[in-house]
Amino acid sequence: MMKEKTLRYEALVRALHSDIYRYAYWLTNDKSTAEDIVQETFLRAWRALDSLQDEKAAKSWLITILRRENARRFERKQFDLVDVEDVSVSGSDDQDSHAEVRQVRKAMSKLAPDYREPLMLQIIFGFSGDEIAQQLELNKNTVMTRLFRARSQLKEVLSPPALQRGFQSG
């Protein structure tokens, strides 16, 4: 019985670790914090593995555990806040693509959490509106509205200033 549980757990970790880590990193924007939260998430998953009845629901189940673990992190201690503008990133080889990723990431980080989280679940995991609604315990229409507003806000922030005013050069 223990061997079956171990094999099941190892398969779960192999299949979903990278997705869970990617989501944790999006939530925390810090590599070591993301690693800690993922480790705690999988530890909790091991303890509660017998409660997972449907293997198809494993990703949603792990995301729920991860979101709760991330919330616990704020209950445990106060963090020194750092302004995103003051943080510099060095060592990037492909400046253009890294700059674009940073620009999109920065724009997403400025979205209200109500808009950012559904958008991240859609982008990172490819969840549908129904799945996001279930994950966040919201009405599907609320999720779809938040996704629309999040994309609209991102588009506005990421558009060149001339296009925002309705002018095009050329």
N, C-alpha and C positions, 0 to 999 in steps of 0.2 A: 504494500500500500504506500509506504514512504517513497519507494523507488518510482512508482507511478506519478506521485505528486511532484517529485524532483524532475522527472522527464517532462511533465506537463509545464512546469514552471520554466525550465530551461528553454523549451520551445517558445513559450510566451515572450521571454526576454529576448531571444534571438530575433523573433519576428517583429517586435514592437519597440525595442530599446531606442533605436535611432529616431523614430517618430516622437516618442515620449520626450527624449532629450531635446529635440528641436523645439517642441512646444514649450518645454521648461525654459529654454534659452530665450524664446520670444517673450515669455512672461517676465523673466528676471533681468534680461540683458546683461547677464554676468555668468561666465563659464563655470566658475567654481560653485556658485550658488545653484545654478542649474544642475550640476553634477550631484550636489548634496540632495536636492529635492528629488531627483530621479532615483537616487539610491534609497532614500526613505520611501518613495512611492513603491518601488519594487519590494522592499522589505515588508511594507504593509500588505502588498499583493500576495507575498508568500504566506503571510499569516492568515490571510482571508481567502486563499485560493479555493478552498472547498465551497465557498459561497458563490463562485462563478459557475453558473450552470450552463450558459450558452457561450461557447468559444467565439462566436461571431460578435458578441458584445464585449469582448476583451478590451478592445481599444477604448471604447467609451468608458468602460469600467476603470481602466488605468488613468484616463484623463480626469475622471471625477476624483480619484484618489490624489492625483497630482495637484488639482485645483485646491483641494482641501488642505493638502500639505503646504502649498504656497500660502494659503490664508493663515495657517498655524504659524508660519514664519513671522508674520507681522504681529501675531498675538504674543510671541515669545520675547521679541526685543524691538527696540527703536533703532531706526537706521539714520545715519547721516545722509541727508539728501545732497546730491550732486547735480548741478545744472548740466544738462546734456550739451550745451554750448561750450562748456569748459573742458570736456573730455576730448582728447585727441587720439586718433587711431593711427598707428604707424606700422610700417612693414608690409604694406600692400603692394603686390607685384603688378596687378592689372588695375591701375588707378581709376580708369573710367568705370569699369563694372563695379568695383568696390565703392566708388563714390556714389554711383546710382543706388546701390543696395543701401548704403548708409543714408542717402537722402530719403528713400522710401521708408526705411526703418525709423528714421527720425520723424517723418511725417506721421507714421502710424503711432509712434509713441505719444504724439501730441493729441491723438484722438481720445475722447472720453472712454473710460473702460467699457461702458455700455456698448460702444460702437467697435472698439478695438478687439475685444474678445471674440465676438461672433465672426468678425472678419478673419481673425487669425485661425479660428477653427475651420473656416471655409478654405482659406488659402493653404494652410499647412496640411490639413488632413483630408481636404476635399469633402467635408461633411455636407450633406444636404440641409436645407432649411429645417426639415422635420428633425433630423438628427441633432442639429444645433439647438433647436427648441427643447428637445428632450434633455440634452446635456446641461443647458443653462436653466432648465425648469421655467421656460417662458412659452408664451403662445407663439405659434409659427408666424402669424402676421406681425407680431412685435419683432421677431428675429428678422423677417424680410425687410421691414421698415428700417431697422438698425443697419442692416447690410447695405441697403440703398443709400442711406445717409452717410455711412462710413466711406463708401466708394465715392460719393459726390464730394465729400470733404477732402479726400485724398486727391481727387482729380483737380479740385480747385487749388490746393496747395502746390501740387506738382506741375501745374500748367505754367508756361512762361507768362510773365506779367502782361505782355501785349495781347496775348490771346484771351486773357481774363477780361480785358477791357473791350474785346470785340474787334481789335485791329489786327490785321495780318500784314506782314511786310512782303513785298514782292510783287 
